[in-house]
Amino acid sequence: MPVVDADPDAPSPWSATAFVRGMPLRRAVERYGQLPEPALQRLAVGLAGAMTRIHAAGLIHGDVGPDAVLLTVDRPYIYALGTTGITEAAGSPMDDMFDLGATVLFAASGSEPMWEGASEDARTRIAELETVTSVLPSSLREVIGGCLYPDPSTRPTAEQLIDYLDRQGLAAPTGNWLPSGLSADIETLAAAMPSSAVASGTVGGGVSRRNLILGLAGGGLLMGGVAATAVFSSNGSSPAPAGRPGGSTPSTRPTSPSGVSPKPSSTDGPALITLDAPDATKAWTSDGRSAPEYLGASDKVVMLVTEKVTAFLSASTGKKALPSLNTTSMFVSDSMTVPTTYAAGVFYYLGDAPDTYNLLAAVDGTTGKVKWATSMARAGSDGGADSSTYFAQYVAVNGNTVYVCGRVSTRSSSNSDTTTGYIRAFDSATGKGLWKVEGTDINNVLVPPSGSYLLAASSTPKGGAGRVQMIDAGKQGARGWKIPVPKARYFFQAGWPMTCYAAGLFVFAGGSGDTLFAVDAATGAVKWHQRFHAKSGDQVQLGNPFASLDGTTVYVPVGSDLVSLSSADGRSKWVARLTGASDIGTQNMFNASIRVTGNSARCSADTVFVTDTAKNLWAIDAATGKARWKYNDPGQPDAGFKWTVGGDHVFIASNLTLTAISAHGQ
């Protein structure tokens, strides 16, 4: 780039260069999303070339990152920010290489690793790399992963990185190396700047004559952050300060567990919507003789399982629709126990009968006739000293298979008990058992509505290293790929899954509990991951993610907010604040400030339903994030009401009363 003038021997050394017409990498990723593979390769080679020149001169950059990289239509540039940056003293070239790897990772994912350097916890970090770098294309995964290795001595040098990519024989990019929209935006910025524009910057803070001369001759190097950042100073969107521990999500602004979050501007992502809505209008109410323990619903029938009977009411009137059954609730329903589901005209539920307990039953939703029933009470016992008892907690349907997930307690000959998780598969037409698996590595199982892959999550109760693991239903429950989740504190819990499935992806919280990962269900490859930050710097704890019926959207509680994300790329659609939510400190360990568990977050075709910790039920327009109505029953039990969704209605059980509300409030 042209250098207009310089005086390295002045009392305050300075340089003046022509403006570099480009966009900081962080802003480019936040606005246009992750860079494609050819651009990532060009970025990696460009940064490594700059590091080669810096390190060959006996210097280090010291501040490589998304805020120090400028993208132009021709190539990437790297510059020093303010009075920090290239120096002869602090740090080492291998620190620069870690930062280079983190920068390329950010360009590929929108997130940066939170750790760097060697550590006593190196083994955990090496395991984390399998997850962190899986978002990278295969051409870069190994070498960028090497840059992020905990031991600096094992990281590649800049020359080795360039040599590695050269040996792969990658095709040279043709035309614009950046996505067309990003290139067009950069060209628009360039056209808006006068061709003779010049910026001067003081080069101080220990910068030597050697380092200044290098800056003047380095081609892809730019000394003095003032020259580059000035391009964007006129509209108030200069790059974020360097040194942030991880980038914010491409279009989701940070939120705080204490309910404090900045309102995004029009260029920073969707505006924060503070929910407010009128009270719901009831479609009908119906009183019974026994309080429902759990509910199931279709668009035509509501199933109520109580301590005395299982009843079926009309979804449109609340009157009796089908004959009652003498099956009763197996146990009191809670937030992690969801023993009912409806699929393809059939209700499936777990309950007890007068002569059988721990029953899995299938009931025709049109006639009310029992199609089949099978006992889940005891299985796996060979009549010897050891025996196993199954405790069913979660039932789900995938295609022609019904799955029951829960835990199994085994009493050994020494009278000691061991508890493991299990999955049992049944033919949905006949109730015949198909296969079963169990083990300490199977907890918190997710059964998607389609596909042949299940997801099991596991960790130790004391917060040790956990993982998510694919279970191949097509191979009768064989274990598939595994991904370590080092700080998965809660996956040991059996019952309703704390993960979700959307459009071929498994979605779960990982890292320090503040990052949402979306991985390919078949391969485990990370498609995207988004990290959330609190404005105050406190750690954000995500709630359980859940998905829209069509799988195009993932919803995740972040502090007191509900964030809507595109399942395709993790981009935020809207952020809604639940005004009745309280601080995270008042919640149990499974939830963020919003109460989102198996019984408290559901979707209809166009509406999201969620309860907050003040026991309000909100109906939120899935397209806009605005609330349609809210519902609260002052006379509800201390534990709150139970509710489910069927068709375009919500059905709420509070004590002996069942209430129906239209999703659209009419």
C-alpha positions, -999 to 999 in steps of 0.1 A, spaced: 0 0 0 13 35 -7 32 52 22 29 90 19 54 100 45 71 88 77 96 99 103 107 70 125 133 91 143 109 118 154 103 123 192 70 106 185 76 84 155 48 86 129 37 73 95 11 84 69 -4 60 45 -33 61 20 -66 48 34 -71 11 30 -106 6 17 -118 -25 34 -139 -39 62 -126 -53 96 -130 -91 97 -152 -90 128 -177 -67 112 -176 -87 80 -185 -119 98 -211 -103 120 -228 -88 89 -224 -115 63 -217 -146 83 -189 -172 81 -165 -170 51 -165 -199 26 -136 -224 23 -117 -206 -5 -118 -173 14 -107 -190 46 -77 -205 28 -68 -172 13 -71 -156 47 -50 -182 64 -22 -179 38 -24 -141 38 -20 -139 76 7 -165 76 26 -145 50 24 -114 71 35 -134 102 65 -148 82 78 -113 75 72 -101 111 88 -132 127 117 -131 102 125 -96 115 127 -109 151 94 -93 160 59 -104 170 26 -88 163 11 -95 197 -25 -86 188 -36 -108 159 -74 -111 159 -106 -103 140 -103 -67 149 -67 -64 135 -76 -79 101 -89 -58 73 -106 -74 43 -102 -57 9 -114 -68 -25 -79 -79 -33 -66 -95 -1 -65 -94 37 -44 -69 56 -33 -70 92 -24 -39 112 -15 -29 147 -43 -15 168 -36 19 184 -3 19 203 -2 -19 208 9 -45 184 42 -53 166 70 -53 191 104 -68 198 97 -78 234 65 -94 248 52 -127 238 65 -152 212 59 -161 176 39 -191 187 15 -168 206 9 -151 172 2 -185 157 -24 -193 183 -41 -160 176 -38 -166 138 -56 -200 143 -83 -183 165 -88 -156 138 -93 -182 111 -117 -201 134 -137 -169 140 -140 -163 102 -153 -199 99 -177 -199 128 -182 -164 143 -167 -176 176 -132 -178 191 -118 -202 217 -118 -189 252 -84 -204 262 -48 -201 250 -14 -212 259 -3 -243 279 -23 -255 309 -25 -282 335 -58 -290 318 -42 -297 285 -59 -330 280 -93 -314 283 -83 -287 258 -71 -313 233 -104 -330 236 -122 -297 231 -103 -292 198 -122 -320 182 -154 -300 187 -140 -265 182 -122 -273 149 -148 -295 134 -165 -263 120 -135 -258 97 -133 -273 62 -111 -304 60 -84 -285 41 -77 -263 72 -88 -284 101 -55 -301 109 -32 -271 105 -55 -246 122 -61 -271 150 -23 -273 153 -22 -235 158 -46 -239 187 -27 -267 204 -22 -261 241 16 -266 240 31 -236 221 61 -257 210 39 -280 190 22 -253 170 33 -248 133 54 -218 123 40 -194 98 63 -209 71 51 -244 80 14 -234 77 20 -219 42 40 -250 32 12 -273 44 -14 -256 24 9 -254 -7 14 -292 -5 -24 -297 -7 -24 -283 -42 -54 -261 -35 -69 -244 -65 -61 -207 -68 -93 -186 -63 -106 -169 -93 -124 -135 -94 -134 -120 -61 -120 -140 -32 -148 -128 -9 -186 -135 -11 -203 -112 -36 -224 -93 -10 -193 -85 11 -172 -75 -19 -200 -52 -30 -202 -35 4 -164 -30 5 -165 -15 -30 -193 8 -19 -172 20 10 -142 25 -14 -163 45 -38 -174 67 -9 -138 76 0 -118 102 -20 -90 86 -39 -65 110 -24 -75 104 12 -46 101 36 -45 92 73 -16 97 96 -10 79 128 14 82 156 35 51 160 45 50 197 43 26 226 77 11 222 76 6 184 111 7 170 126 19 138 130 -17 126 93 -24 132 83 9 114 105 1 84 89 -33 82 55 -17 83 64 5 54 77 -24 33 55 -52 43 28 -51 16 1 -68 36 10 -50 68 -4 -17 80 11 2 109 -12 23 130 -48 13 136 -60 49 131 -55 47 93 -77 16 89 -104 22 115 -110 57 103 -128 43 72 -157 34 95 -156 62 121 -181 84 102 -210 61 109 -201 51 144 -194 14 136 -157 11 142 -145 -24 151 -150 -37 187 -121 -34 211 -94 -60 208 -89 -86 234 -126 -98 237 -127 -134 249 -146 -147 219 -167 -130 193 -204 -123 198 -227 -143 176 -231 -131 140 -264 -113 147 -272 -120 183 -262 -94 208 -250 -104 243 -275 -109 271 -271 -109 308 -285 -134 333 -295 -105 355 -318 -92 328 -295 -65 315 -287 -66 278 -279 -40 252 -305 -32 226 -290 -40 192 -288 -13 166 -301 -19 130 -266 -30 120 -259 -52 150 -288 -76 146 -324 -79 156 -338 -54 181 -347 -67 216 -384 -72 220 -397 -67 255 -428 -89 257 -461 -74 266 -496 -87 257 -532 -88 269 -545 -116 289 -556 -146 270 -592 -152 260 -603 -187 270 -620 -209 244 -636 -231 270 -631 -246 305 -640 -280 319 -640 -293 354 -632 -328 364 -632 -350 395 -595 -357 396 -566 -334 387 -546 -345 356 -511 -356 363 -501 -353 326 -517 -344 293 -516 -353 257 -533 -337 228 -541 -338 190 -560 -312 171 -592 -330 179 -588 -348 213 -572 -340 247 -560 -370 268 -559 -365 306 -542 -392 327 -552 -389 364 -547 -409 395 -581 -426 389 -587 -428 351 -576 -418 317 -602 -395 300 -605 -381 265 -622 -347 258 -630 -329 226 -604 -303 218 -631 -280 204 -657 -282 232 -641 -298 263 -668 -324 265 -663 -361 266 -651 -374 232 -640 -410 237 -646 -438 263 -625 -435 294 -599 -461 303 -590 -476 337 -553 -468 333 -540 -443 357 -509 -421 361 -477 -440 368 -462 -412 388 -466 -375 394 -454 -356 363 -425 -332 367 -405 -310 343 -381 -338 332 -408 -365 329 -429 -365 298 -448 -398 296 -472 -389 267 -470 -382 230 -492 -382 200 -482 -393 165 -501 -403 133 -535 -407 150 -523 -426 181 -518 -416 217 -488 -433 234 -484 -430 271 -469 -446 302 -493 -455 330 -506 -482 354 -535 -506 351 -553 -525 379 -533 -557 371 -502 -542 355 -479 -514 363 -452 -495 343 -474 -499 312 -467 -486 277 -500 -482 259 -511 -472 224 -547 -458 220 -564 -450 187 -571 -412 188 -603 -416 167 -620 -446 184 -604 -447 219 -596 -484 215 -564 -497 230 -542 -510 201 -517 -527 224 -501 -524 258 -469 -538 271 -454 -539 306 -422 -520 313 -420 -531 349 -393 -557 347 -369 -567 320 -334 -581 317 -337 -604 348 -326 -640 343 -341 -652 375 -307 -652 392 -293 -631 420 -291 -600 398 -323 -583 387 -331 -551 368 -360 -527 371 -368 -501 345 -381 -466 354 -396 -451 323 -395 -413 320 -399 -402 284 -418 -416 254 -413 -405 218 -422 -416 183 -400 -417 153 -416 -431 121 -428 -466 129 -409 -469 161 -419 -459 197 -390 -453 221 -391 -453 259 -361 -438 276 -353 -437 313 -331 -454 338 -326 -489 350 -317 -499 385 -298 -532 389 -296 -550 423 -266 -573 425 -260 -604 446 -242 -582 471 -273 -561 475 -257 -530 459 -276 -510 433 -262 -495 401 -282 -471 379 -277 -466 342 -297 -451 314 -316 -471 288 -334 -469 254 -361 -494 244 -375 -495 209 -410 -509 201 -429 -515 169 -456 -487 168 -482 -510 151 -479 -540 174 -460 -530 205 -434 -557 199 -400 -550 214 -374 -544 187 -341 -537 206 -328 -522 237 -295 -506 249 -283 -494 282 -252 -480 299 -237 -453 319 -231 -434 287 -268 -432 279 -286 -404 296 -309 -376 286 -317 -393 252 -331 -372 223 -355 -390 199 -360 -369 167 -393 -371 149 -375 -384 118 -342 -399 107 -324 -430 120 -301 -413 145 -308 -406 182 -286 -385 206 -275 -396 240 -258 -372 264 -238 -381 295 -218 -365 322 -210 -372 358 -232 -356 385 -202 -337 399 -197 -318 367 -170 -339 352 -163 -342 315 -193 -353 295 -201 -359 258 -229 -363 234 -231 -395 214 -250 -406 184 -271 -438 187 -278 -455 154 -314 -468 155 -308 -484 120 -282 -506 137 -303 -515 167 -288 -489 190 -252 -492 181 -230 -463 193 -219 -438 167 -197 -407 167 -189 -390 200 -182 -353 208 -167 -343 241 -185 -316 260 -160 -309 288 -184 -288 310 -217 -306 304 -227 -304 340 -263 -315 336 -265 -341 310 -264 -369 336 -301 -362 342 -324 -388 327 -358 -379 312 -368 -352 288 -338 -343 266 -319 -311 271 -310 -311 234 -330 -307 203 -332 -317 166 -337 -294 137 -334 -301 100 -309 -329 103 -289 -312 131 -285 -320 167 -284 -288 188 -270 -286 223 -253 -263 248 -216 -269 254 -183 -253 262 -188 -234 294 -226 -236 290 -227 -204 270 -222 -218 235 -248 -234 213 -236 -261 190 -253 -275 159 -239 -307 145 -248 -330 116 -268 -359 130 -251 -384 108 -215 -374 111 -212 -352 142 -195 -325 121 -202 -290 136 -222 -270 112 -223 -239 133 -219 -228 169 -228 -195 186 -214 -182 218 -234 -158 239 -220 -131 262 -233 -111 292 -230 -74 290 -216 -73 326 -190 -100 318 -208 -126 339 -212 -161 324 -244 -168 306 -261 -201 312 -282 -213 283 -315 -230 289 -327 -261 269 -330 -255 232 -361 -265 213 -371 -264 177 -401 -254 155 -423 -281 141 -407 -277 106 -372 -277 120 -362 -243 104 -359 -225 137 -342 -232 170 -352 -214 202 -328 -210 231 -332 -192 265 -303 -169 272 -307 -153 306 -341 -137 306 -344 -136 269 -356 -161 243 -335 -161 211 -348 -173 178 -321 -187 155 -321 -201 120 -313 -238 121 -294 -235 88 -267 -212 100 -274 -200 136 -283 -165 126 -306 -147 150 -341 -139 138 -354 -121 170 -347 -118 207 -376 -115 231 -374 -106 268 -398 -123 291 -408 -97 316 -419 -122 342 -386 -140 343 -364 -137 374 -327 -139 380 -308 -171 372 -297 -174 408 -333 -184 418 -335 -213 393 -325 -249 396 -295 -261 377 -313 -272 346 -327 -238 336 -317 -203 326 -340 -175 339 -368 -187 316 -383 -219 328 -377 -241 297 -379 -278 302 -400 -306 287 -433 -293 299 -427 -256 295 -417 -249 259 -437 -261 229 -445 -250 194 -475 -250 171 -472 -243 134 -467 -206 138 -466 -199 176 -440 -204 203 -453 -212 238 -430 -207 268 -435 -202 306 -414 -179 327 -404 -182 363 -434 -161 374 -456 -189 360 -469 -169 330 -476 -188 298 -467 -167 268 -479 -172 232 -452 -156 209 -456 -151 171 -429 -173 156 -423 -149 127 -420 -116 147 -411 -125 182 -440 -104 195 -464 -118 221 -500 -125 212 -512 -131 247 -502 -142 282 -519 -165 307 -517 -167 345 -539 -185 369 -537 -171 405 -553 -203 418 -528 -227 402 -509 -252 423 -476 -242 439 -458 -263 413 -476 -244 385 -500 -256 359 -495 -284 334 -501 -277 297 -496 -291 263 -502 -281 226 -526 -298 202 -532 -283 167 -536 -246 172 -547 -247 208 -530 -249 242 -546 -270 269 -539 -260 305 -546 -282 336 -548 -263 369 -561 -283 399 -594 -298 387 -599 -274 358 -589 -278 321 -587 -246 300 -583 -243 262 -569 -212 246 -564 -206 208 -529 -200 197 -541 -167 181 -561 -157 211 -595 -159 194 
